[in-house]
Amino acid sequence: MRRGWKNKRVGLALGSGGARGWAHLGVLEALRESGIEVACVAGTSMGAVVGSFYAAGREPALRELAADLDWNRLRQFFWEISLSRSGLTDGRRLLEETAKLLGHREFRELNLPFRAVATDLAGGTEVVLSSGDLMQALRASISIPGLFSPVRIGRRLLVDGGLVNPVPVNVARDMGAQVVIAVDVSQGIREDESVRTEAGAKEKDVPVGPLRLPRRTDEEETAGPMQVLENFFDDVEKKMRRLKASWRARETKPDMLEVLVRSVRIMEAQIARTRLAAEPADVLIEPDVGGIGTLDFQRAKEAMAAGRAAAEKALS
């Protein structure tokens, strides 16, 4: 434990970031090995999900799930398209699976004080959820606009907390934390090769060339017409593959979901930078997860390793 932290109340502020939030699990592992005792946890979006498991003492179960995730399992257990008026999915299956794994449905059942941050869609204000239905609070905190439909809790319609407070340092301090360790996984956005201007894509065009019957080689002179035709169709197949590659190079516009998620990510990174400057943490951990997409949940091992490395560096 750091010098001067003895007898002080340590709080965690775990930030939003979708799949990059798996890095929080690596950070928690490093904190435990450093002997740091956490007294309270505040989380936003994916940070709220990981934080709730930590507060419930169920972090190992989440770590095991994350390590085994692949796209097939993601589709089977977590994603269902409902095409409601306000989102692609209502997140019902995700809630069911989370509840099974977490084993708790109420804030009062947790081992540590925990807060989840969401955004009031009507007023654009920060909403800190601290009691009642834990599953609904988590569902509200992760509700990326357009992807998940909003959640109504009381009179409020709530969406992703990352829109107003991506790394809730202030919430951890309001919980009585004297030392706040914050984890920001929103920084370091790297250029995505799939998002290009059409002018840039033209430079990648693949020359295909005309299709014509090839000249007969010395070997083919004695091979007969069937061999010539076979060689011709082989040439057609090769050129079609090159033509498809050229078409793919011209596909410069990402789909609607990618535009939406990436735009939210850019906004959250800017908000996090501004709020952390105004409300600094005592220790800021920034895992190198900029190359992991918001929905790349199958890359959990990579994110956890980055989280652990960043925490060890920050705490050394």
Secondary structure, 3 states (H helix, E strand, C coil): CCCCCCCCCEEEEECCCHHHHHHHHHHHHHHHHCCCCCCEEEEECHHHHHHHHHHCCCHHHHHHHHHHCCHHHHHHHCCCCCCECCEEECCHHHHHHHHHHHCCCEHHHCCCCEEEEEEECCCCCEEEECCCEHHHHHHHHCCCEEEECCEEECCEEEEEHHHCCCCCHHHHHHCCCCEEEEECCCCCCCCCCCCCCHHHHHCCCCCCCCCCCCCCCHHHHCCCHHHHHHHHHHHHHHHHHHHHHHHHHHCCCCCHHHHHHHHHHHHHHHHHHHHHHHCCCCEEECCCCCCCCCCCHHHHHHHHHHHHHHHHHHHC
